Amino acid sequence: MNYIHTQASSSAVWTIPHNKGKFMIPICKDGSGNIVHGDINWVDANNITITFNTAFSGIAYLN
């Protein structure tokens, strides 16, 4: 993984500033370790927002 984002508070929209200068692909998992799919928006080469159907906390692995 090139970057790991921890979403500590429950949210339906995750904003991820990774500052890696490239368009990265996220894999998101909820607190139970289940993979969760959302709508990905690459704001630019350093920022991603992911919108989910429901609010939750978890981890996004970016590669």
N, CA, C, O and CB atoms as a CASP TS submission, in Angstrom:
PFRMAT TS
TARGET T0000
AUTHOR 0000-0000-0000
METHOD Language model
MODEL 1
PARENT N/A
ATOM      1  N   MET     1       0.831  -1.178   0.000  1.00  0.00           N
ATOM      2  CA  MET     1       0.000   0.000   0.000  1.00  0.00           C
ATOM      3  C   MET     1       0.880   1.248   0.000  1.00  0.00           C
ATOM      4  O   MET     1       1.918   1.303   0.660  1.00  0.00           O
ATOM      5  CB  MET     1      -0.948  -0.005   1.209  1.00  0.00           C
ATOM      6  N   ASN     2       0.443   2.225  -0.744  1.00  0.00           N
ATOM      7  CA  ASN     2       1.164   3.482  -0.789  1.00  0.00           C
ATOM      8  C   ASN     2       0.684   4.469   0.269  1.00  0.00           C
ATOM      9  O   ASN     2       1.426   5.364   0.675  1.00  0.00           O
ATOM     10  CB  ASN     2       1.032   4.094  -2.153  1.00  0.00           C
ATOM     11  N   TYR     3      -0.579   4.300   0.721  1.00  0.00           N
ATOM     12  CA  TYR     3      -1.129   5.208   1.715  1.00  0.00           C
ATOM     13  C   TYR     3      -2.293   4.514   2.410  1.00  0.00           C
ATOM     14  O   TYR     3      -3.089   3.831   1.765  1.00  0.00           O
ATOM     15  CB  TYR     3      -1.582   6.550   1.065  1.00  0.00           C
ATOM     16  N   ILE     4      -2.390   4.689   3.717  1.00  0.00           N
ATOM     17  CA  ILE     4      -3.507   4.141   4.492  1.00  0.00           C
ATOM     18  C   ILE     4      -4.209   5.295   5.185  1.00  0.00           C
ATOM     19  O   ILE     4      -3.590   6.065   5.920  1.00  0.00           O
ATOM     20  CB  ILE     4      -3.019   3.072   5.533  1.00  0.00           C
ATOM     21  N   HIS     5      -5.519   5.407   4.941  1.00  0.00           N
ATOM     22  CA  HIS     5      -6.341   6.451   5.557  1.00  0.00           C
ATOM     23  C   HIS     5      -7.246   5.805   6.596  1.00  0.00           C
ATOM     24  O   HIS     5      -7.971   4.860   6.285  1.00  0.00           O
ATOM     25  CB  HIS     5      -7.183   7.219   4.485  1.00  0.00           C
ATOM     26  N   THR     6      -7.211   6.302   7.818  1.00  0.00           N
ATOM     27  CA  THR     6      -8.113   5.830   8.868  1.00  0.00           C
ATOM     28  C   THR     6      -9.227   6.839   9.036  1.00  0.00           C
ATOM     29  O   THR     6      -8.984   8.000   9.363  1.00  0.00           O
ATOM     30  CB  THR     6      -7.359   5.610  10.211  1.00  0.00           C
ATOM     31  N   GLN     7     -10.466   6.385   8.809  1.00  0.00           N
ATOM     32  CA  GLN     7     -11.647   7.223   9.016  1.00  0.00           C
ATOM     33  C   GLN     7     -12.172   6.897  10.408  1.00  0.00           C
ATOM     34  O   GLN     7     -12.916   5.933  10.590  1.00  0.00           O
ATOM     35  CB  GLN     7     -12.752   6.980   7.899  1.00  0.00           C
ATOM     36  N   ALA     8     -11.779   7.710  11.393  1.00  0.00           N
ATOM     37  CA  ALA     8     -12.096   7.423  12.795  1.00  0.00           C
ATOM     38  C   ALA     8     -13.555   7.701  13.144  1.00  0.00           C
ATOM     39  O   ALA     8     -14.144   6.983  13.952  1.00  0.00           O
ATOM     40  CB  ALA     8     -11.202   8.237  13.697  1.00  0.00           C
ATOM     41  N   SER     9     -14.142   8.732  12.544  1.00  0.00           N
ATOM     42  CA  SER     9     -15.540   9.060  12.842  1.00  0.00           C
ATOM     43  C   SER     9     -16.439   8.553  11.719  1.00  0.00           C
ATOM     44  O   SER     9     -16.043   8.534  10.553  1.00  0.00           O
ATOM     45  CB  SER     9     -15.722  10.591  13.033  1.00  0.00           C
ATOM     46  N   SER    10     -17.646   8.145  12.079  1.00  0.00           N
ATOM     47  CA  SER    10     -18.593   7.666  11.074  1.00  0.00           C
ATOM     48  C   SER    10     -18.964   8.791  10.124  1.00  0.00           C
ATOM     49  O   SER    10     -19.305   9.896  10.546  1.00  0.00           O
ATOM     50  CB  SER    10     -19.853   7.093  11.741  1.00  0.00           C
ATOM     51  N   SER    11     -18.892   8.489   8.834  1.00  0.00           N
ATOM     52  CA  SER    11     -19.246   9.471   7.820  1.00  0.00           C
ATOM     53  C   SER    11     -19.642   8.740   6.549  1.00  0.00           C
ATOM     54  O   SER    11     -19.097   7.680   6.239  1.00  0.00           O
ATOM     55  CB  SER    11     -18.074  10.453   7.555  1.00  0.00           C
ATOM     56  N   ALA    12     -20.605   9.315   5.802  1.00  0.00           N
ATOM     57  CA  ALA    12     -20.998   8.754   4.517  1.00  0.00           C
ATOM     58  C   ALA    12     -20.106   9.276   3.401  1.00  0.00           C
ATOM     59  O   ALA    12     -20.098   8.720   2.303  1.00  0.00           O
ATOM     60  CB  ALA    12     -22.460   9.075   4.218  1.00  0.00           C
ATOM     61  N   VAL    13     -19.349  10.349   3.671  1.00  0.00           N
ATOM     62  CA  VAL    13     -18.401  10.896   2.705  1.00  0.00           C
ATOM     63  C   VAL    13     -17.028  10.953   3.361  1.00  0.00           C
ATOM     64  O   VAL    13     -16.837  11.623   4.377  1.00  0.00           O
ATOM     65  CB  VAL    13     -18.847  12.310   2.207  1.00  0.00           C
ATOM     66  N   TRP    14     -16.085  10.249   2.773  1.00  0.00           N
ATOM     67  CA  TRP    14     -14.711  10.270   3.271  1.00  0.00           C
ATOM     68  C   TRP    14     -13.890  11.179   2.365  1.00  0.00           C
ATOM     69  O   TRP    14     -13.897  11.021   1.144  1.00  0.00           O
ATOM     70  CB  TRP    14     -14.099   8.825   3.325  1.00  0.00           C
ATOM     71  N   THR    15     -13.192  12.122   2.961  1.00  0.00           N
ATOM     72  CA  THR    15     -12.286  12.998   2.235  1.00  0.00           C
ATOM     73  C   THR    15     -10.869  12.565   2.576  1.00  0.00           C
ATOM     74  O   THR    15     -10.472  12.568   3.741  1.00  0.00           O
ATOM     75  CB  THR    15     -12.527  14.510   2.590  1.00  0.00           C
ATOM     76  N   ILE    16     -10.111  12.192   1.551  1.00  0.00           N
ATOM     77  CA  ILE    16      -8.786  11.622   1.769  1.00  0.00           C
ATOM     78  C   ILE    16      -7.721  12.464   1.069  1.00  0.00           C
ATOM     79  O   ILE    16      -7.588  12.397  -0.152  1.00  0.00           O
ATOM     80  CB  ILE    16      -8.735  10.167   1.267  1.00  0.00           C
ATOM     81  N   PRO    17      -6.958  13.259   1.833  1.00  0.00           N
ATOM     82  CA  PRO    17      -5.834  13.997   1.257  1.00  0.00           C
ATOM     83  C   PRO    17      -4.548  13.170   1.403  1.00  0.00           C
ATOM     84  O   PRO    17      -3.939  13.159   2.473  1.00  0.00           O
ATOM     85  CB  PRO    17      -5.676  15.390   1.946  1.00  0.00           C
ATOM     86  N   HIS    18      -4.142  12.490   0.348  1.00  0.00           N
ATOM     87  CA  HIS    18      -2.973  11.602   0.451  1.00  0.00           C
ATOM     88  C   HIS    18      -1.668  12.279   0.032  1.00  0.00           C
ATOM     89  O   HIS    18      -0.593  11.826   0.424  1.00  0.00           O
ATOM     90  CB  HIS    18      -3.192  10.368  -0.400  1.00  0.00           C
ATOM     91  N   ASN    19      -1.739  13.340  -0.745  1.00  0.00           N
ATOM     92  CA  ASN    19      -0.562  14.122  -1.162  1.00  0.00           C
ATOM     93  C   ASN    19       0.541  13.292  -1.810  1.00  0.00           C
ATOM     94  O   ASN    19       1.725  13.551  -1.597  1.00  0.00           O
ATOM     95  CB  ASN    19       0.008  14.839   0.023  1.00  0.00           C
ATOM     96  N   LYS    20       0.155  12.299  -2.597  1.00  0.00           N
ATOM     97  CA  LYS    20       1.137  11.448  -3.289  1.00  0.00           C
ATOM     98  C   LYS    20       1.386  11.889  -4.731  1.00  0.00           C
ATOM     99  O   LYS    20       2.275  11.358  -5.395  1.00  0.00           O
ATOM    100  CB  LYS    20       0.668  10.002  -3.278  1.00  0.00           C
ATOM    101  N   GLY    21       0.600  12.863  -5.221  1.00  0.00           N
ATOM    102  CA  GLY    21       0.804  13.366  -6.564  1.00  0.00           C
ATOM    103  C   GLY    21       0.437  12.399  -7.666  1.00  0.00           C
ATOM    104  O   GLY    21       0.970  12.485  -8.772  1.00  0.00           O
ATOM    105  N   LYS    22      -0.477  11.469  -7.376  1.00  0.00           N
ATOM    106  CA  LYS    22      -0.934  10.529  -8.405  1.00  0.00           C
ATOM    107  C   LYS    22      -2.351  10.084  -8.087  1.00  0.00           C
ATOM    108  O   LYS    22      -2.802  10.180  -6.946  1.00  0.00           O
ATOM    109  CB  LYS    22       0.013   9.302  -8.504  1.00  0.00           C
ATOM    110  N   PHE    23      -3.043   9.601  -9.096  1.00  0.00           N
ATOM    111  CA  PHE    23      -4.418   9.146  -8.937  1.00  0.00           C
ATOM    112  C   PHE    23      -4.396   7.707  -8.420  1.00  0.00           C
ATOM    113  O   PHE    23      -4.042   6.779  -9.147  1.00  0.00           O
ATOM    114  CB  PHE    23      -5.208   9.250 -10.285  1.00  0.00           C
ATOM    115  N   MET    24      -4.777   7.539  -7.165  1.00  0.00           N
ATOM    116  CA  MET    24      -4.655   6.251  -6.486  1.00  0.00           C
ATOM    117  C   MET    24      -6.000   5.527  -6.441  1.00  0.00           C
ATOM    118  O   MET    24      -7.054   6.162  -6.467  1.00  0.00           O
ATOM    119  CB  MET    24      -4.112   6.446  -5.065  1.00  0.00           C
ATOM    120  N   ILE    25      -5.956   4.205  -6.374  1.00  0.00           N
ATOM    121  CA  ILE    25      -7.157   3.378  -6.302  1.00  0.00           C
ATOM    122  C   ILE    25      -7.379   2.967  -4.838  1.00  0.00           C
ATOM    123  O   ILE    25      -6.493   2.364  -4.231  1.00  0.00           O
ATOM    124  CB  ILE    25      -7.031   2.115  -7.234  1.00  0.00           C
ATOM    125  N   PRO    26      -8.554   3.287  -4.261  1.00  0.00           N
ATOM    126  CA  PRO    26      -8.816   2.921  -2.867  1.00  0.00           C
ATOM    127  C   PRO    26      -9.555   1.589  -2.731  1.00  0.00           C
ATOM    128  O   PRO    26     -10.397   1.239  -3.559  1.00  0.00           O
ATOM    129  CB  PRO    26      -9.619   4.014  -2.194  1.00  0.00           C
ATOM    130  N   ILE    27      -9.223   0.868  -1.683  1.00  0.00           N
ATOM    131  CA  ILE    27      -9.991  -0.290  -1.221  1.00  0.00           C
ATOM    132  C   ILE    27     -10.411   0.053   0.198  1.00  0.00           C
ATOM    133  O   ILE    27      -9.565   0.282   1.062  1.00  0.00           O
ATOM    134  CB  ILE    27      -9.150  -1.654  -1.288  1.00  0.00           C
ATOM    135  N   CYS    28     -11.731   0.091   0.443  1.00  0.00           N
ATOM    136  CA  CYS    28     -12.250   0.523   1.747  1.00  0.00           C
ATOM    137  C   CYS    28     -12.813  -0.650   2.527  1.00  0.00           C
ATOM    138  O   CYS    28     -13.467  -1.535   1.975  1.00  0.00           O
ATOM    139  CB  CYS    28     -13.329   1.594   1.569  1.00  0.00           C
ATOM    140  N   LYS    29     -12.543  -0.635   3.825  1.00  0.00           N
ATOM    141  CA  LYS    29     -13.057  -1.662   4.722  1.00  0.00           C
ATOM    142  C   LYS    29     -13.727  -0.999   5.918  1.00  0.00           C
ATOM    143  O   LYS    29     -13.259   0.021   6.423  1.00  0.00           O
ATOM    144  CB  LYS    29     -11.925  -2.614   5.184  1.00  0.00           C
ATOM    145  N   ASP    30     -14.834  -1.599   6.365  1.00  0.00           N
ATOM    146  CA  ASP    30     -15.496  -1.093   7.560  1.00  0.00           C
ATOM    147  C   ASP    30     -14.791  -1.617   8.809  1.00  0.00           C
ATOM    148  O   ASP    30     -13.794  -2.334   8.714  1.00  0.00           O
ATOM    149  CB  ASP    30     -16.986  -1.494   7.569  1.00  0.00           C
ATOM    150  N   GLY    31     -15.310  -1.259   9.967  1.00  0.00           N
ATOM    151  CA  GLY    31     -14.692  -1.644  11.231  1.00  0.00           C
ATOM    152  C   GLY    31     -14.632  -3.141  11.469  1.00  0.00           C
ATOM    153  O   GLY    31     -13.843  -3.607  12.291  1.00  0.00           O
ATOM    154  N   SER    32     -15.473  -3.914  10.748  1.00  0.00           N
ATOM    155  CA  SER    32     -15.470  -5.376  10.870  1.00  0.00           C
ATOM    156  C   SER    32     -14.571  -6.041   9.835  1.00  0.00           C
ATOM    157  O   SER    32     -14.447  -7.266   9.812  1.00  0.00           O
ATOM    158  CB  SER    32     -16.883  -5.912  10.735  1.00  0.00           C
ATOM    159  N   GLY    33     -13.942  -5.233   8.975  1.00  0.00           N
ATOM    160  CA  GLY    33     -13.050  -5.783   7.964  1.00  0.00           C
ATOM    161  C   GLY    33     -13.717  -6.133   6.652  1.00  0.00           C
ATOM    162  O   GLY    33     -13.081  -6.716   5.775  1.00  0.00           O
ATOM    163  N   ASN    34     -15.007  -5.785   6.496  1.00  0.00           N
ATOM    164  CA  ASN    34     -15.719  -6.055   5.250  1.00  0.00           C
ATOM    165  C   ASN    34     -15.370  -4.995   4.205  1.00  0.00           C
ATOM    166  O   ASN    34     -15.306  -3.809   4.529  1.00  0.00           O
ATOM    167  CB  ASN    34     -17.246  -6.095   5.492  1.00  0.00           C
ATOM    168  N   ILE    35     -15.148  -5.404   2.973  1.00  0.00           N
ATOM    169  CA  ILE    35     -14.900  -4.451   1.894  1.00  0.00           C
ATOM    170  C   ILE    35     -16.206  -3.746   1.569  1.00  0.00           C
ATOM    171  O   ILE    35     -17.249  -4.381   1.416  1.00  0.00           O
ATOM    172  CB  ILE    35     -14.316  -5.158   0.630  1.00  0.00           C
ATOM    173  N   VAL    36     -16.133  -2.410   1.463  1.00  0.00           N
ATOM    174  CA  VAL    36     -17.306  -1.588   1.194  1.00  0.00           C
ATOM    175  C   VAL    36     -17.028  -0.765  -0.061  1.00  0.00           C
ATOM    176  O   VAL    36     -15.957  -0.175  -0.198  1.00  0.00           O
ATOM    177  CB  VAL    36     -17.651  -0.664   2.416  1.00  0.00           C
ATOM    178  N   HIS    37     -17.993  -0.729  -0.974  1.00  0.00           N
ATOM    179  CA  HIS    37     -17.838   0.005  -2.225  1.00  0.00           C
ATOM    180  C   HIS    37     -18.571   1.336  -2.136  1.00  0.00           C
ATOM    181  O   HIS    37     -19.663   1.425  -1.575  1.00  0.00           O
ATOM    182  CB  HIS    37     -18.361  -0.825  -3.416  1.00  0.00           C
ATOM    183  N   GLY    38     -17.960   2.353  -2.693  1.00  0.00           N
ATOM    184  CA  GLY    38     -18.566   3.675  -2.734  1.00  0.00           C
ATOM    185  C   GLY    38     -18.263   4.350  -4.054  1.00  0.00           C
ATOM    186  O   GLY    38     -17.527   3.816  -4.884  1.00  0.00           O
ATOM    187  N   ASP    39     -18.838   5.535  -4.245  1.00  0.00           N
ATOM    188  CA  ASP    39     -18.580   6.326  -5.447  1.00  0.00           C
ATOM    189  C   ASP    39     -17.310   7.139  -5.230  1.00  0.00           C
ATOM    190  O   ASP    39     -17.238   7.959  -4.315  1.00  0.00           O
ATOM    191  CB  ASP    39     -19.791   7.258  -5.783  1.00  0.00           C
ATOM    192  N   ILE    40     -16.320   6.910  -6.066  1.00  0.00           N
ATOM    193  CA  ILE    40     -15.016   7.544  -5.925  1.00  0.00           C
ATOM    194  C   ILE    40     -14.951   8.792  -6.805  1.00  0.00           C
ATOM    195  O   ILE    40     -15.331   8.759  -7.976  1.00  0.00           O
ATOM    196  CB  ILE    40     -13.882   6.556  -6.294  1.00  0.00           C
ATOM    197  N   ASN    41     -14.470   9.884  -6.232  1.00  0.00           N
ATOM    198  CA  ASN    41     -14.242  11.119  -6.978  1.00  0.00           C
ATOM    199  C   ASN    41     -12.786  11.532  -6.769  1.00  0.00           C
ATOM    200  O   ASN    41     -12.380  11.876  -5.660  1.00  0.00           O
ATOM    201  CB  ASN    41     -15.230  12.257  -6.522  1.00  0.00           C
ATOM    202  N   TRP    42     -12.012  11.492  -7.848  1.00  0.00           N
ATOM    203  CA  TRP    42     -10.634  11.953  -7.775  1.00  0.00           C
ATOM    204  C   TRP    42     -10.674  13.472  -7.953  1.00  0.00           C
ATOM    205  O   TRP    42     -10.824  13.966  -9.070  1.00  0.00           O
ATOM    206  CB  TRP    42      -9.718  11.252  -8.868  1.00  0.00           C
ATOM    207  N   VAL    43     -10.541  14.203  -6.856  1.00  0.00           N
ATOM    208  CA  VAL    43     -10.601  15.661  -6.893  1.00  0.00           C
ATOM    209  C   VAL    43      -9.422  16.193  -7.700  1.00  0.00           C
ATOM    210  O   VAL    43      -9.584  17.068  -8.551  1.00  0.00           O
ATOM    211  CB  VAL    43     -10.597  16.255  -5.458  1.00  0.00           C
ATOM    212  N   ASP    44      -8.246  15.663  -7.427  1.00  0.00           N
ATOM    213  CA  ASP    44      -7.019  15.961  -8.163  1.00  0.00           C
ATOM    214  C   ASP    44      -6.019  14.862  -7.833  1.00  0.00           C
ATOM    215  O   ASP    44      -6.395  13.862  -7.222  1.00  0.00           O
ATOM    216  CB  ASP    44      -6.449  17.389  -7.801  1.00  0.00           C
ATOM    217  N   ALA    45      -4.780  15.016  -8.212  1.00  0.00           N
ATOM    218  CA  ALA    45      -3.772  13.965  -8.012  1.00  0.00           C
ATOM    219  C   ALA    45      -3.373  13.781  -6.552  1.00  0.00           C
ATOM    220  O   ALA    45      -2.566  12.904  -6.245  1.00  0.00           O
ATOM    221  CB  ALA    45      -2.542  14.279  -8.825  1.00  0.00           C
ATOM    222  N   ASN    46      -3.919  14.585  -5.650  1.00  0.00           N
ATOM    223  CA  ASN    46      -3.573  14.495  -4.231  1.00  0.00           C
ATOM    224  C   ASN    46      -4.762  14.271  -3.303  1.00  0.00           C
ATOM    225  O   ASN    46      -4.576  14.083  -2.101  1.00  0.00           O
ATOM    226  CB  ASN    46      -2.870  15.735  -3.819  1.00  0.00           C
ATOM    227  N   ASN    47      -5.974  14.289  -3.840  1.00  0.00           N
ATOM    228  CA  ASN    47      -7.177  14.216  -2.990  1.00  0.00           C
ATOM    229  C   ASN    47      -8.259  13.355  -3.623  1.00  0.00           C
ATOM    230  O   ASN    47      -8.499  13.408  -4.829  1.00  0.00           O
ATOM    231  CB  ASN    47      -7.729  15.618  -2.723  1.00  0.00           C
ATOM    232  N   ILE    48      -8.911  12.554  -2.767  1.00  0.00           N
ATOM    233  CA  ILE    48     -10.015  11.694  -3.185  1.00  0.00           C
ATOM    234  C   ILE    48     -11.176  11.915  -2.219  1.00  0.00           C
ATOM    235  O   ILE    48     -10.964  12.107  -1.022  1.00  0.00           O
ATOM    236  CB  ILE    48      -9.583  10.182  -3.219  1.00  0.00           C
ATOM    237  N   THR    49     -12.410  11.888  -2.741  1.00  0.00           N
ATOM    238  CA  THR    49     -13.575  11.779  -1.871  1.00  0.00           C
ATOM    239  C   THR    49     -14.312  10.502  -2.276  1.00  0.00           C
ATOM    240  O   THR    49     -14.415  10.176  -3.458  1.00  0.00           O
ATOM    241  CB  THR    49     -14.511  13.056  -1.978  1.00  0.00           C
ATOM    242  N   ILE    50     -14.815   9.797  -1.281  1.00  0.00           N
ATOM    243  CA  ILE    50     -15.580   8.577  -1.519  1.00  0.00           C
ATOM    244  C   ILE    50     -16.914   8.736  -0.812  1.00  0.00           C
ATOM    245  O   ILE    50     -16.955   9.043   0.379  1.00  0.00           O
ATOM    246  CB  ILE    50     -14.814   7.298  -1.017  1.00  0.00           C
ATOM    247  N   THR    51     -18.013   8.527  -1.544  1.00  0.00           N
ATOM    248  CA  THR    51     -19.362   8.660  -0.998  1.00  0.00           C
ATOM    249  C   THR    51     -19.994   7.275  -0.894  1.00  0.00           C
ATOM    250  O   THR    51     -20.029   6.515  -1.862  1.00  0.00           O
ATOM    251  CB  THR    51     -20.237   9.605  -1.882  1.00  0.00           C
ATOM    252  N   PHE    52     -20.490   6.967   0.297  1.00  0.00           N
ATOM    253  CA  PHE    52     -21.119   5.672   0.577  1.00  0.00           C
ATOM    254  C   PHE    52     -22.619   5.861   0.820  1.00  0.00           C
ATOM    255  O   PHE    52     -23.082   6.984   1.021  1.00  0.00           O
ATOM    256  CB  PHE    52     -20.451   4.989   1.806  1.00  0.00           C
ATOM    257  N   ASN    53     -23.370   4.768   0.800  1.00  0.00           N
ATOM    258  CA  ASN    53     -24.814   4.820   1.048  1.00  0.00           C
ATOM    259  C   ASN    53     -25.147   5.066   2.508  1.00  0.00           C
ATOM    260  O   ASN    53     -26.236   5.540   2.830  1.00  0.00           O
ATOM    261  CB  ASN    53     -25.463   3.537   0.597  1.00  0.00           C
ATOM    262  N   THR    54     -24.222   4.750   3.382  1.00  0.00           N
ATOM    263  CA  THR    54     -24.448   4.905   4.817  1.00  0.00           C
ATOM    264  C   THR    54     -23.153   5.358   5.487  1.00  0.00           C
ATOM    265  O   THR    54     -22.060   5.156   4.958  1.00  0.00           O
ATOM    266  CB  THR    54     -24.959   3.577   5.447  1.00  0.00           C
ATOM    267  N   ALA    55     -23.295   5.972   6.655  1.00  0.00           N
ATOM    268  CA  ALA    55     -22.131   6.434   7.394  1.00  0.00           C
ATOM    269  C   ALA    55     -21.496   5.282   8.181  1.00  0.00           C
ATOM    270  O   ALA    55     -22.201   4.471   8.783  1.00  0.00           O
ATOM    271  CB  ALA    55     -22.521   7.579   8.340  1.00  0.00           C
ATOM    272  N   PHE    56     -20.186   5.218   8.171  1.00  0.00           N
ATOM    273  CA  PHE    56     -19.450   4.233   8.962  1.00  0.00           C
ATOM    274  C   PHE    56     -18.006   4.706   9.090  1.00  0.00           C
ATOM    275  O   PHE    56     -17.583   5.617   8.378  1.00  0.00           O
ATOM    276  CB  PHE    56     -19.521   2.807   8.310  1.00  0.00           C
ATOM    277  N   SER    57     -17.266   4.098   9.979  1.00  0.00           N
ATOM    278  CA  SER    57     -15.838   4.371  10.102  1.00  0.00           C
ATOM    279  C   SER    57     -15.081   3.147   9.601  1.00  0.00           C
ATOM    280  O   SER    57     -15.637   2.051   9.528  1.00  0.00           O
ATOM    281  CB  SER    57     -15.445   4.717  11.582  1.00  0.00           C
ATOM    282  N   GLY    58     -13.825   3.336   9.260  1.00  0.00           N
ATOM    283  CA  GLY    58     -13.046   2.223   8.758  1.00  0.00           C
ATOM    284  C   GLY    58     -11.698   2.677   8.226  1.00  0.00           C
ATOM    285  O   GLY    58     -11.137   3.674   8.678  1.00  0.00           O
ATOM    286  N   ILE    59     -11.188   1.924   7.253  1.00  0.00           N
ATOM    287  CA  ILE    59      -9.858   2.177   6.688  1.00  0.00           C
ATOM    288  C   ILE    59      -9.938   2.126   5.168  1.00  0.00           C
ATOM    289  O   ILE    59     -10.640   1.289   4.601  1.00  0.00           O
ATOM    290  CB  ILE    59      -8.819   1.144   7.216  1.00  0.00           C
ATOM    291  N   ALA    60      -9.211   3.030   4.514  1.00  0.00           N
ATOM    292  CA  ALA    60      -9.050   2.998   3.059  1.00  0.00           C
ATOM    293  C   ALA    60      -7.583   2.752   2.755  1.00  0.00           C
ATOM    294  O   ALA    60      -6.706   3.476   3.227  1.00  0.00           O
ATOM    295  CB  ALA    60      -9.550   4.330   2.392  1.00  0.00           C
ATOM    296  N   TYR    61      -7.330   1.733   1.969  1.00  0.00           N
ATOM    297  CA  TYR    61      -5.981   1.405   1.514  1.00  0.00           C
ATOM    298  C   TYR    61      -5.855   1.932   0.090  1.00  0.00           C
ATOM    299  O   TYR    61      -6.631   1.547  -0.785  1.00  0.00           O
ATOM    300  CB  TYR    61      -5.694  -0.154   1.586  1.00  0.00           C
ATOM    301  N   LEU    62      -4.881   2.810  -0.149  1.00  0.00           N
ATOM    302  CA  LEU    62      -4.701   3.399  -1.467  1.00  0.00           C
ATOM    303  C   LEU    62      -3.438   2.886  -2.128  1.00  0.00           C
ATOM    304  O   LEU    62      -2.374   2.824  -1.513  1.00  0.00           O
ATOM    305  CB  LEU    62      -4.661   4.910  -1.372  1.00  0.00           C
ATOM    306  N   ASN    63      -3.573   2.525  -3.373  1.00  0.00           N
ATOM    307  CA  ASN    63      -2.438   2.024  -4.126  1.00  0.00           C
ATOM    308  C   ASN    63      -2.423   2.649  -5.496  1.00  0.00           C
ATOM    309  O   ASN    63      -1.536   2.357  -6.299  1.00  0.00           O
ATOM    310  CB  ASN    63      -2.477   0.502  -4.231  1.00  0.00           C
TER
END
